[in-house]
Structures are given as structure tokens and as C-alpha cells.
Amino acid sequence: MTAGPHTPFPILPLKGEGTGGVAAMNAPVKPPFDARAIRAHFPILARSVNNKQLVYLDSAASAQKPNAVIDAMAQAMRTSYANVHRGIHALANETTQAYEAARAKAQRLINAPAPEAIVFTKGGTQAINIVANGIDVREGDEIIVSVMEHHSNIVPWHFLRERKGATLKWLDIDDDGRLDPAALDALITPRTKIIALTHCSNVLGVGADKTLIDIAQARGVPVLLDGCQAVVHARIDVQALGVDYYAFTGHKLYGPTGIGVLYGKPERLAALRPFEGGGEMIDVVERERITYNDPPHRFEAGTPPILEAIGLGAAIDWLSAQDRAAIAAHEASLRDAAMDRLRGLNWVMLHGSAREKAAIVAFSVQGAHPHDVAQLLDQQGVAIRAGHHCAQPLMQRLGVTATARASFGLYNTLDEIDAFIEALEKARKLLS
């Protein structure tokens, strides 16, 4: 199964997870997904805000953490912590094993070909910067990005425009937020160095699909996907996608902050220049020369985010134990319920209406600034995001300076959609 046009988030079976055969018959049966039951795994969801039960609808900014992640990190600090890779004592060996086990879990999460294709970073932003700083860009080379990119996938390329004389070329969207394959094909020239696109916009909930990747590869151009939002909502198979680089972050994936992942095809990583210098990323250091370690360690200078990697591994374990297809269906029901209710309010404008979008809903309230809307909802215990969402070129394309955004995680319920709409209606009365 591969992604087709306008289906960027297929739930892809990983190797050994097909619909039949011995592997499928012997696979452990996962419990049915129950959002109400799953909430018990997230202690923060039991709290109140402004004397109201918390309704957390800001998971696209950062998701809450299950006990499995909290406990794994605390346990590592309590019982088995040391620096990794360079020690020979028991604690160093145990911590190194846990750190490298987390790398293998990230590999399996996105079906990378080998653990060595996984670079740990401090987040999705650093992952993209590693690629931007590692490729050979010269004056006149072209970099294609879309108008709906997060600033993390814009600013590093602007650095190359400022410092190397590269040219940024912009791929537009249609009114539903989709990217046009024909428009991408028309932008590619012999000077195109790389194409950097979101796999799921943090505002519109849609992004690049396999069709665009195939077009780029047919023209011999590498593709980087920003998967920070996509990896949360669907099972990603980087080999099926054929993408050259894939970046995502841990804190949106129910894991800790301070940890991210850069996937690269082995030949691509081997060709990248190191981004940072220091310990671990070197092979030999002498007075007159230096040689570098092999990937992925070449890109992990200094003491890495050890505890954060262990926490990410725990998040991946916890999420993998759930029924991802059932979660996707649940999140789709939340998205549809929210959009249907918002469409019934003639003073609300929705931004992005593609049917296949992820559980992210951006909207504007007539005559009200998004910050005022968010503040009034917060007074009722409902947490949403307001602002330009680090996507100013997209705001310009939409003709607004900011939007409000409700984003849903696996722990949200239809009752919370009702609470959100009720709070929004109360806010509207106060604002009118």
C-alpha cells in the first residue's frame, strides 16, 4: 500500500504486519481504542484550569505525556544513568543500550532501513538545519519550499539564500490547502538543489504526498519532508514514500521535549557535511587534521539528549501498543465533528477544508482577534492556540495575520468538542 494523490497519511503496514500470513496470525492482539480509558494514562488531563475541567486542544503545538514516558525518564535517572558510548562501567553500558534501543525504536516507527539511518537531534528544527548546513549549495542554486511551511522549514533555507546566494522558489496551494503536483514539476529546473515540504501543515492539516516525491525523484532532486505533525497522526513508511530525508520531533509524539529525529537515506547521510563539531562526531583529531565518525554519530556532537531519547523510546513503545488505525479513525471523527459544528456558526471562517486533512482545525471568528478568542476560551478551561503558528507566508496566502487553532490528540473526546463549541459561543457573545 502506498500513498496516492491527496492521501498523505496512509496507515502503512510495516514489514511483517500484513493482512495475512504467519506474521499477522502471530502478532499480539492490540486492545480496542477507547479515548476515555486512554485519558487515565495522562495525569495532566485530570487537572482543572480557572476552576474548569481542562479541555486540551493544543496538541499540534505540544502533546501531553503518558505515565509510560514520565516513568521511563524518572526510572533512568533513579537507577541507571551515565554518559553514553565512551564509558566501560556498568551504568555507562546500561545507558548506552537504552539510548541505542531508542534509536532502533525510531527506526521501526518510520520503517527506516537501519538504525544507522536515524540521527538523534534536539528537535525537528535542528534536524532540518543539519540537512540545510550539510548539503553543498552554491550561488544560483534553487531550493523549493511551499507557502504553508513552518518557519523551521523556511528559515534554514533563507540562511542559504543570504549566505550562499541560493534562490528560494515557492510552491503555492489551492483554496483547500493542497499542493499541486503539476505546479511542483514546473518549478523544478537543473539548478534545483533540494525540495523541502511539510508532510502535514500545522495549520491546514495537509501536505506533500508520494505523488510529489515521485515527481522530484524522476527529475533527480532530493526531497526533505517535515514530518513533525504527520508522524503523530499516521504510520509513516519512509521506504514506501521514497523520501530522502524525514524530520520529526518527540514532544508532539507524546514524548519529551529536547529530542528529535532526522532520517536520511544512508548515501545521503554519508554525503552530508557535519553541522556541529565536538566529541563523539569525530574519528581522529590531530593538530593538523581531523577525520569524522560515520553516520549517525557524525551528527551527534557532544553529550546527546540521553534521557530524552529514552523518553522518546518509551513514547514509541506506548503508542505502538495502541491500535493506530483505530486512533486515526477516532481523530478523524473529532476533526469532522469540530468542522461540522464550526460550519454551523455563520460568524466562523474555516481555513483549509481538504477531506483528508489531519485533526487540526484553523479558524477565524468574525470581528475578533484570535488572541482574544483564545483568552476567553482559556477562562472556560479550553486550551487552543492563537497566532501565526510560525507560518507567516501561509497567513499571507490566507489573507490573515493570525488564526485560532484547535488540534486534537488521541486523548480528546467528542464531549470535549461540545465543550469547545459551547465555550466559543460564550466567547462570541462577550466579544460582540
N, C-alpha and C positions, 0 to 999 in steps of 0.2 A: 504494500500500500504506500503510495507516495502522495504528496500534496499536489493538488491541481490548482487551476486558476481560482483566485479569491478564496482559497481554503488554507490559510497559513498555519492553522493549528490542528493538524490531524493527530489523532491518538494512535501513534505508530506502534505496532508490536515489535518489541526488541527480539534479538536472536534467541530462539528457544521459547518464545512466548506466542507462537502462532495459534491459530484457531483449532488445531487438531494435533494428533501425534502424541508420542510418548511424553515430550517435554510439557505439553499442555495438560495431559492427564495427571502428571506427577506434580504439577505446580501447586503450591499451597493455595487453598481457597481463602480469598480475602473477605472480611466481613462486609455486609452491605453498608453503604454510606448513609449515615444519619447525622445531619448537621447539628441537631440538638445534643446528641450524645458526644459529638466531637468537641463541642464547646467546653466540656469538662477538662479537656487536655490543655486549655489555655486559661491559666489562672487570672490574667488581667481582665478577661471578659466578665468576671463576676463583680467588678467594681462599679461604683456609680460616679457620675460627673454632674456637678451642680444639682445634687440631690435627685438625679435621674439615672435610671439604668443605662449604662454605656451602650451606645449603638455605634460600633466602629466601622466606618465606611471609607477608610483611607489606606487600604492595603496596597494600592499601587505605589504609594509613597514608601511605606514600610509595613510589612506584615507582622502580626503578633507572633509570639514564640510559644510552642508547646512545652509541656513539662519535660519531654524527652530531650530537648535541646538544652534547657536550663540545667537539668540534672547532669547531662553528659559533661558540660563545661565545668560545673562545680565539682563533679567527681574527679575530673582530670587534675584540677588544682589541688584537691584534697589528698589524692592518693598516688598520683603518678605523673609528675610534671618535671621536665628538664628541657634544655635546648635540644634541637633535633640534629641528626646527621653526623655531628662531629664528636659525640661522646662515646665512650666504650663501657660506661657503667649501666646498671640495670634500668635506672629511671630514664636515661637517655635512649636506651634501646626500646623501652616500652612506649615512650612518647613518639619516637620516630615511627614505630609500627602503626600507632594510631593516626599519625599525620599522613603517612603514605596510604593507609587504609581509606582515609577520607578522599584521597586523590582517586583511588580505584572506584569509590562510590560515585564521584562526579563523572568519571569516565562512563560508568554504566548508565547513569542518569540520562546522558545525551547520546549514548551509543558511540562514543569515540573509539577509534581502532585500538588504542593502547593507553595505559596510564601516562606514558611519556608525552602524550598529546595534550595533557591537561596542565596548565600553568596556574598556580595559585597567585592571586593578586589581592590587593586590599579592597577591590570592588570592580564593578563593571567599567567605571570610568578609567581606572588605571589599565584595565585590560585593553581598552581601545587605544589608550595612549602608547602602550607597548608596541602595538602594530604601527601606529602613525609615526612613531620615532624610529622604528626599526626598518621600514622599507626605504628604498633608495628613490627619493623624489628630487627631480631637478626642475629648473625654471621651464615653464611651459607645459609641464605635465598636468594632467587633469584628474580631478577627484570628483566623483558623482555622489551626491547625498540627496535626500528627499527633504521637502519642506516640512515634514512632520517629525523630523528627528529631535530627540532630546539633545540638549546642549552638550552632553557628554559625547555625542557622536557628531558634533559640529565644530566645537572649539578646537579640538586637536588638529582638525584639517585646516582650520583657519590659521593655526600656527604655521603650517606648511605653506600656506598662501603668503603669510607675512615674511617668513624666514627663508623660504626656498623658491619663491616665485611661482608656486603652483596656482592653478586656476580651479575654483570651485564651480561645478555645474549642478543645477538644481532640478530635481525631478518633482513635478507637480502632482497633485492629487485631484480626483474628481470630487463632485459635491458630496458623495458618500464617504470620502476619505480613502478611496482605493488608489493604488499606484497602477499606472498604465504601462503594460509591457512594451507596446509599440513606442511609447514616448521614451522609455529607457533605451531601447535599441537605437533610436535616433540620436541620443546624446553621446553614445559611445563612439570614440574615434581612436586612431592609432596611438594617440597621446594619453588615453585613459589609463591611469595607473592602478586605481582601485575603486570599487563601488562599495559604499558604506551605507547600509539601510537598516531601519528598525524592523525587527520581526513582529513587533506589536507595539503600536504607539501608546504612550502613557496617557494620551488624551482621547484618541479616536478608537483605540482598541483593535486596529487592523494594521497590517504592514506587508512586507515583502513576502512573496510565496516562491515556490520552486520554479514557476514559470520565469520569473525574473532572473533567478540564479542560472537557469539553463541558458537564457539569452546571453548573459555575461560570459559564461564559460564557453559558449560557442564562438564568442569574439575573443577569447583568450584573456579575459580580465578577471582577476581575483575578486571575491566578494566577502565582506565582513558583515555579519548580522549582529545587531544589538538585540540580544535575547533576554534582557533583564525582566521584561514583562511576560514574554511568551513562555519561558520555561516554567513559569508558575501555573499556567492555565492548560498546558498540554504536554504530552510526552514528545520530546524532541529527539530526532534521529539525525545527527549531523552527517552521517554517511549517506542516508537516503536523500537528504537535502543536497548533498554535494558541495556544501559551503566550505570556503577556505578558512575562515576564522569565525568563531562564535564566542560572544562575550555575555556573561551574566553575573549577577550579584547574589550574595547569600541572604541578605536581610529582607528581600522581597519573597524569598522562597521559604519563609518560616524559620530561617536560620539567623545567626547573629550578624551584626554589622562588622565592617572591617575585613571581610573576606569576599573574594570574587573569583571567577574562573575565566581564563582565556583558553579556548580550544583552538588549535591550529593543525592543519594537515602537517604531518611530520616534515615534509620537504619545505613547507612554508616556514615553520618554526626554525628549521636549520638555517634558513637564509636570512632571518631577521637579525639585525644588529642588537646587542644588549641595550636596554633602556637605562638601567641603573648599575653602578659598579659597587663592589664590596665583597664581603665574604660569601661563600657558597657558589657564586656565579662564576668563579674562576677555576682554572686548572692549574696553571703555573704563573707565579708572579715573580719577576726578577727586576733588577734595576733598569734593564734596557728593553725588556719585552714582557708581554702578557699573553696568555692563551686562556680561552674561555671554556667553561664546562659545557656539557651537552644539554639540550633542552630536556626537561623543563627547567632544570636548576639554573640554567644560564639567565633566566629572567626572574629569579627569586633571590635577589641580593639581600644580604643581611639576615637577621633573625626573622623568620616568616611569621605570619599570623597563626601560630600553633593552636592555641585554644579555639580560635575562631574556625579553623579548619576542622577541628574535632566537632565543634558545634554544627558546622555545615554537614558533616558526615552524618550526625545524628538526625538532622532535619531531613536529609535524603532518605535515611532508613525509615523514619517515621512516615514520610509522605509515600514512599514506595510500598509500605504496608497497607495503604489505603487503595481503594478501587478508583484509579484515575479516570476511567470512563464515566463512572457514576458521579465523581466530583465535577467533571466537565458538564455533565447534564444538569447537575444542581446549580452550578454557576450560571449556565445558560438560562435556567428558569428565573434566577434572581435578576439577571440582565433584562430579560423580556418583561418581567413584572414591573421593574422600575421604569423601563421605557414606555410601556403601555400606560402606566399611571401618569407619567410626566406628559405624555402626549395629550392626555385629557385635561391638562391645565393650559388654557389659552394664553397665559402670561409667561409660559416657559418655552424657550427655544432649545432644541437638542442640537448638539454638534456631533455629526458622524452617525449614520444610520445603516451602515452595512450589516446585513443579516448575520454574517459570520464573525462579527466583532467579539472580542473578549468581554469579560464582565467589568467594563469600565464605561461610565456614562458621564459625559461632559455636557453641561447645560448653562444657560443664562436665564436670569429672571428679569423680566421687563422692568426697566426703571430702577434697578437695584444693582449696586456693585457686588461682585461675588464675595468680597471680603465681609461685607455687611450680612450677606446671606449666611455665610459660614459661621459668623459670630453668633447670630441669632439661633442657628441650629445647635451650636455648642451649648448655649444656655439651656437647651432642652435635652442635652446628653447625646446629641448626634454629631459625630465627628466626620466631617468631609474636608476636602482640600479646596482651596481657592487661590487663584493667581494665574501666572502664565505657564506654570508647570514645567519650567525650564525648556520651553518650546516656543520661543518668541517668533521665529519665522512662521510657525503654524498659526499662531494667534493673528499675525498679519494676514495670512491667507484666509482665515476665517472672518476677518474684518472686526476683530475684538481685541481689547488689550488684556483680557483675562477671562476665565470661566470658572464656574464651580464644577466640582467633580466628585461623584460618588463611585467608589471602586469596591468590589466585593471579593471576599475570600471564601474559602471552603467552610468557614465557621459562621457565616451570615445566614439568616433565615428569612423566610417570607414575612414573618411578623415584623422583622426589622425594616423591611421595605415599607410596610404600613406605617411604622413609627417615623420613618424618614419623610414620607409624603405628608403625614399629619403635621410634623414639625415644620415642613416647608410651607404648608398652607398657613400656619400660625405666623410664620415669619413674614409672609406676603402681606398679611393684614397689618402687621406692625410697620411695614415699610411703605404701605400705600397711604 
